């Protein structure tokens, strides 16, 4: 009964839109906008399963929008689709090898002696794993399992039940912000930003704009984390005497062979800018070789690791901007909101962009969903006023660096769903972190871009 009422509630706004046809829209335009609003309400509320809602939106776009099929299905036709598809399998092969756990567990006992060193180890592991496991979800799942097992061996964590959730939140915070340092950090979110923004972007450009200021944001966020949870973190300690001794079995011949193979693929992928071989081709080739009997890292049963539901959702999310532009809805809508934005690119303009993104992200939740709505609109409004790359990165910072509730970031939702920490932990950190994001966007990022002469 509750779900039926929720579905009926989500139908009301689209029906009103169809009846009123606001802003001078014709029947087709109002129907397309109504279908989009209905789908977003389903995505956010969970009234209809996300994949079914995505298929509904794609069907409406394809049959009634008048947009070319290439526009509706722009994501499956892109290189990002192949990268994401094969990264699921490649990451599963890494997981099957067991090397991440074998190599990292012994290091943590020596590196994580204090809270500053523990947080540093989280950042370093998150950065290093970007080059080993391209798929961000698989990466954080493996890292969280390793750290969770490590914390379960520490007497201080076993004695204080309130400590482990805080430590695990610190790991997920480190991973989320570390993924913002590099274009390849999150091939889903970062790839979505570039595709939706319609700009040419390589790793070098991303590093030039983002690496230094994001490193400052990461440092400040970890300091903020330590201050917010200072009471719980006082009880952390880690010394060799605290860790039970474990037998150190050497790597087997097969494990050494797998390690050499993975290192070669990682190096080839990481040096893409030097040799010119596409990272997508590298991942595809590496994935194919993992099926060979000599390595045996992947089997046919591992095909289930490909998240088809996520790919369908991304296909629908990527289609929104192009379809709205194609049928004229984008021009009608965005022209109505242009009065909110100053006529010149100024501090006021930046503040409006950041607040618009954060408010919509609070409501819509999903990063990709919010970007699919915000990026086309703000890029259209800002045409000729704001530098395109600067505007695109401001949108990215406000959406992907901001969270308060679990559904505001898929990676953080994974951690909350696993029971590593609770919603109360996220709210406690997320509220002051939102303020920090706004200040860093205006002072740190804009200051860095001015220093480089990009403004």
C-alpha positions in Angstrom: 0.0 0.0 0.0 2.8 2.4 0.9 4.6 1.8 -2.4 1.4 2.2 -4.4 0.8 5.5 -2.7 4.4 6.6 -3.4 4.0 5.8 -7.1 0.8 7.8 -7.2 2.5 10.7 -5.5 5.3 10.6 -8.1 2.7 10.8 -10.9 1.2 14.1 -9.8 4.0 16.5 -10.8 4.3 15.1 -14.3 0.5 15.1 -14.8 0.3 18.7 -13.7 3.1 19.5 -16.1 1.3 17.8 -19.0 -1.9 19.7 -18.3 -0.3 23.1 -17.9 2.3 23.0 -20.6 4.3 25.8 -18.9 6.8 28.3 -20.5 5.0 27.9 -23.9 6.0 24.3 -24.4 4.2 22.2 -27.0 2.7 18.8 -26.2 5.9 16.8 -27.2 8.2 19.0 -25.2 6.0 18.9 -22.1 5.7 15.1 -22.4 9.5 14.7 -22.6 10.0 17.0 -19.5 7.2 15.2 -17.7 8.9 11.8 -18.4 12.2 13.1 -17.2 10.7 14.5 -13.9 8.8 11.2 -13.3 12.0 9.2 -13.9 14.1 11.4 -11.5 11.4 11.0 -8.8 11.5 7.3 -9.3 15.3 7.3 -9.1 15.3 9.4 -5.9 12.4 7.8 -4.1 12.9 4.2 -5.2 9.2 3.9 -6.0 10.2 2.1 -9.2 13.3 0.0 -9.5 16.1 2.1 -11.0 16.7 -0.1 -14.1 13.0 -0.2 -15.0 12.8 3.6 -14.6 15.9 4.0 -16.8 14.4 1.8 -19.5 11.2 3.8 -19.4 13.1 7.1 -19.9 15.1 5.7 -22.8 12.0 4.4 -24.5 10.2 7.8 -24.2 13.3 9.5 -25.5 13.7 7.1 -28.4 10.0 7.0 -29.4 8.8 10.5 -28.8 11.6 13.1 -28.4 12.5 13.3 -32.1 16.2 13.2 -31.1 18.5 10.9 -33.3 19.1 7.4 -31.9 22.8 8.4 -31.7 21.9 11.1 -29.2 19.7 8.9 -27.1 22.3 6.1 -27.0 25.4 8.3 -26.9 26.9 6.5 -23.9 27.0 2.9 -25.3 28.7 4.4 -28.4 31.4 6.0 -26.4 34.9 4.8 -25.3 33.9 5.3 -21.7 31.3 2.6 -22.1 34.0 0.1 -23.1 36.3 1.2 -20.4 33.7 0.8 -17.7 32.5 -2.5 -19.1 35.9 -4.1 -19.2 37.1 -2.5 -16.0 34.5 -4.6 -14.1 36.1 -7.8 -15.4 39.7 -6.5 -15.0 39.0 -5.5 -11.4 37.4 -8.9 -10.7 40.6 -10.5 -12.0 42.7 -8.5 -9.6 40.4 -9.5 -6.8 40.6 -13.2 -7.8 44.4 -13.0 -7.6 44.3 -12.1 -3.9 47.5 -10.1 -4.3 46.1 -6.9 -3.0 45.4 -8.4 0.4 48.7 -10.4 0.5 50.8 -7.3 -0.2 49.0 -4.6 1.7 48.1 -6.3 5.0 51.8 -6.7 6.1 52.5 -3.1 5.3 49.7 -1.6 7.3 51.1 -3.0 10.6 54.3 -0.9 10.0 52.7 2.2 8.4 49.6 2.8 10.5 51.2 3.5 13.9 49.3 6.7 14.6 46.2 8.5 13.3 48.2 10.9 10.9 50.2 7.9 9.5 47.0 5.8 9.3 45.2 8.5 7.3 48.3 8.9 5.1 48.3 5.2 4.4 44.6 5.4 3.4 45.4 8.2 0.9 48.5 6.4 -0.5 46.6 3.1 -0.9 43.7 4.8 -2.6 46.0 6.6 -5.0 48.1 3.5 -5.7 45.0 1.3 -6.3 43.7 3.8 -8.9 46.4 2.4 -11.2 45.9 -1.2 -10.3 42.1 -1.4 -10.3 40.4 1.0 -12.7 36.8 0.4 -11.5 36.2 2.6 -8.4 33.5 0.3 -6.8 35.7 -2.8 -7.0 38.6 -0.7 -5.7 36.9 0.5 -2.5 35.3 -2.9 -1.9 38.8 -4.5 -1.9 40.4 -1.7 0.2 37.6 -1.7 2.7 37.9 -5.4 3.2 41.6 -5.2 3.8 41.3 -2.3 6.3 38.4 -3.9 8.0 40.3 -7.1 8.5 43.3 -5.1 9.8 41.2 -3.1 12.3 39.6 -6.3 13.6 43.1 -7.4 14.7 43.8 -4.3 16.8 43.0 -4.5 20.5 42.1 -0.8 20.7 39.4 -1.3 18.1 38.1 -4.5 19.7 37.9 -2.7 23.1 36.1 0.4 21.7 33.2 -0.4 19.4 32.8 3.3 18.5 36.3 3.5 16.9 36.0 1.2 13.9 33.1 3.0 12.2 35.0 6.3 12.4 38.1 4.7 11.0 36.2 3.1 8.1 34.5 6.5 7.3 38.0 8.0 7.1 39.0 5.4 4.5 36.0 6.1 2.4 36.5 9.8 2.7 40.1 9.4 1.6 39.1 7.3 -1.4 36.4 9.7 -2.6 38.7 12.7 -2.5 41.7 10.8 -3.9 39.6 9.9 -6.9 39.2 13.6 -7.7 42.9 14.0 -8.1 43.1 12.2 -11.4 40.9 11.9 -14.5 41.3 8.1 -14.2 40.5 8.2 -10.5 36.8 7.5 -11.1 36.2 6.4 -14.7 32.4 6.7 -14.1 32.0 10.1 -12.5 34.9 11.8 -14.1 34.1 10.2 -17.4 30.5 11.4 -17.1 31.6 14.9 -16.4 33.8 15.1 -19.5 31.2 13.5 -21.8 28.3 15.6 -20.5 30.3 18.8 -20.7 31.3 18.1 -24.3 34.9 19.1 -23.8 38.2 17.5 -24.8 40.1 16.4 -21.8 43.2 14.3 -21.2 45.0 13.3 -18.0 47.5 16.2 -18.2 44.8 18.8 -18.4 43.0 17.4 -15.5 46.1 17.3 -13.4 46.9 20.9 -14.3 43.5 22.1 -13.2 42.8 19.8 -10.3 45.7 18.0 -8.7 47.2 20.7 -6.5 44.0 22.3 -5.2 42.4 18.9 -4.6 45.4 17.8 -2.7 44.9 20.8 -0.4 41.2 20.0 -0.1 42.1 16.4 0.8 44.5 17.5 3.5 42.0 20.0 5.0 39.2 17.4 4.9 41.3 14.9 6.8 42.2 17.6 9.4 38.5 18.3 9.7 37.8 14.6 10.0 40.3 14.3 12.8 38.8 17.3 14.6 35.1 16.2 14.2 35.9 12.7 15.6 38.8 13.7 17.9 37.1 12.0 20.9 36.8 8.6 19.2 40.3 8.8 17.6 42.1 9.4 20.9 41.8 5.7 21.6 43.7 4.5 18.5 47.0 2.9 18.8 49.0 0.4 16.7 52.3 -1.1 17.5 53.9 -4.4 16.6 53.0 -5.7 20.1 49.3 -5.0 19.4 49.3 -7.2 16.3 49.1 -11.0 16.5 51.9 -12.6 14.6 50.9 -14.3 11.3 52.9 -16.7 9.2 54.6 -15.0 6.2 54.2 -17.4 3.4 56.2 -16.4 0.3 54.4 -15.8 -3.0 53.9 -18.9 -5.1 55.2 -19.1 -8.6 51.8 -18.6 -10.0 51.2 -15.5 -7.8 54.6 -14.1 -8.9 53.6 -14.6 -12.6 50.2 -12.9 -12.0 52.0 -10.0 -10.2 54.4 -9.4 -13.1 51.5 -9.5 -15.6 49.4 -7.0 -13.5 52.4 -4.7 -13.1 53.0 -4.7 -16.8 49.4 -3.9 -17.6 49.3 -1.1 -15.0 52.5 0.5 -16.2 51.3 0.4 -19.8 48.0 2.0 -18.8 49.6 4.6 -16.5 52.0 5.7 -19.3 49.3 6.2 -21.9 50.4 9.8 -22.6 53.9 8.6 -23.5 53.3 5.8 -25.9 49.9 6.8 -27.2 48.2 3.4 -26.7 44.6 4.0 -25.5 44.0 3.1 -21.8 40.8 1.5 -23.0 42.7 -0.8 -25.4 45.1 -1.7 -22.6 42.3 -2.7 -20.2 40.5 -4.7 -23.0 43.7 -6.6 -23.9 44.6 -7.1 -20.2 41.1 -8.5 -19.5 41.3 -10.8 -22.5 44.6 -12.2 -21.3 43.2 -12.9 -17.9 41.0 -15.6 -19.4 44.0 -17.6 -20.6 44.6 -20.9 -18.7 48.2 -19.8 -17.9 46.9 -17.0 -15.7 43.5 -18.3 -14.9 42.4 -15.0 -13.3 39.1 -14.9 -15.0 36.5 -17.5 -16.0 33.1 -17.4 -17.7 31.4 -17.3 -14.3 33.1 -13.9 -13.7 31.0 -12.3 -16.4 28.4 -11.8 -13.7 30.7 -9.1 -12.2 29.6 -6.7 -15.0 27.0 -4.5 -13.5 24.5 -4.3 -16.3 22.0 -2.3 -14.2 24.6 0.4 -13.7 25.3 0.6 -17.4 21.6 0.9 -18.2 21.3 3.7 -15.6 24.3 5.5 -17.0 22.9 5.2 -20.6 19.7 7.0 -19.5 21.6 9.6 -17.4 24.0 10.4 -20.3 21.0 10.8 -22.7 19.3 13.6 -20.8 21.4 16.6 -21.8 21.5 15.8 -25.5 17.8 14.9 -25.8 16.7 18.1 -23.9 18.8 20.2 -26.3 17.6 18.3 -29.4 13.9 18.8 -28.7 14.2 22.4 -27.5 13.4 21.9 -23.8 16.8 22.9 -22.7 16.6 26.3 -24.3 13.2 27.0 -22.9 14.1 26.0 -19.3 17.5 27.5 -19.1 16.4 30.9 -20.5 14.0 31.1 -17.5 16.8 30.9 -15.0 19.4 33.1 -16.6 18.2 36.1 -14.5 19.6 34.4 -11.4 23.2 34.6 -12.8 25.3 37.8 -12.9 26.2 39.1 -16.4 29.9 38.7 -15.7 32.0 35.8 -14.3 32.5 37.0 -10.8 32.5 35.8 -7.2 28.7 36.2 -7.2 28.5 34.0 -10.3 30.7 31.4 -8.8 28.6 31.4 -5.6 25.3 30.9 -7.5 26.8 28.0 -9.5 28.1 26.2 -6.4 24.9 26.7 -4.4 22.8 25.6 -7.3 24.8 22.4 -7.6 24.7 21.6 -3.9 21.0 22.3 -3.5 20.1 20.1 -6.5 22.5 17.4 -5.2 20.8 17.5 -1.8 17.5 16.7 -3.5 18.5 14.4 -6.4 21.2 12.5 -4.4 23.0 10.6 -7.1 26.1 12.3 -8.5 25.5 11.1 -12.1 21.8 12.1 -11.9 22.7 15.6 -10.6 25.4 16.1 -13.2 23.0 15.0 -16.0 20.6 17.8 -15.0 23.1 20.5 -14.0 25.9 20.2 -16.5 23.9 20.8 -19.7 21.9 23.6 -18.0 24.8 25.6 -16.5 27.1 25.1 -19.5 24.3 26.6 -21.7 23.7 29.5 -19.3 27.4 30.1 -18.9 28.2 30.1 -22.6 30.1 33.2 -23.4 30.3 34.3 -19.8 32.2 31.7 -17.8 35.3 29.8 -19.0 34.0 26.3 -20.0 36.6 24.2 -18.2 36.5 26.4 -15.1 32.7 26.2 -15.0 32.8 22.4 -15.5 35.2 21.8 -12.7 33.2 24.1 -10.3 30.2 21.9 -11.0 32.2 18.8 -10.4 33.7 20.0 -7.1 30.3 21.0 -5.7 28.6 17.7 -6.7 31.3 15.0 -6.2 33.0 16.5 -3.2 29.8 17.1 -1.3 27.8 14.6 0.8 25.7 14.6 3.9 23.5 11.4 3.5 24.6 8.0 2.1 22.7 8.4 -1.2 24.7 11.5 -2.0 27.7 9.3 -3.2 27.5 5.7 -4.4 30.9 4.8 -2.8 29.8 6.1 0.6 26.5 4.3 0.1 28.5 1.1 -0.3 30.2 1.6 3.0 27.0 2.5 4.8 25.3 -0.5 3.2 28.1 -2.8 4.4 27.6 -1.6 7.9 31.0 -0.1 8.2 29.6 3.2 9.6 26.2 4.8 10.0 24.2 7.7 8.6 24.8 9.7 11.8 28.6 9.5 11.2 28.2 10.9 7.7 25.9 13.7 8.8 28.3 14.7 11.6 31.1 15.0 9.1 29.1 16.1 6.0 27.7 19.3 7.3 31.1 21.0 8.1 32.6 19.4 5.0 30.0 21.2 2.9 31.2 24.5 4.2 34.8 23.5 3.6 34.0 22.5 0.0 32.5 26.0 -0.7 35.4 27.8 0.8 38.0 25.6 -1.0 36.2 26.1 -4.4 36.3 29.9 -4.0 39.6 30.3 -2.3 41.8 27.3 -3.1 40.7 26.3 -6.6 40.0 29.7 -8.0 43.3 30.9 -6.5 45.2 28.1 -8.1 43.6 28.7 -11.5 44.4 32.5 -11.3 48.0 31.6 -10.3 48.3 29.5 -13.5 46.8 32.3 -15.6 43.7 30.2 -16.5 41.3 33.0 -15.8 
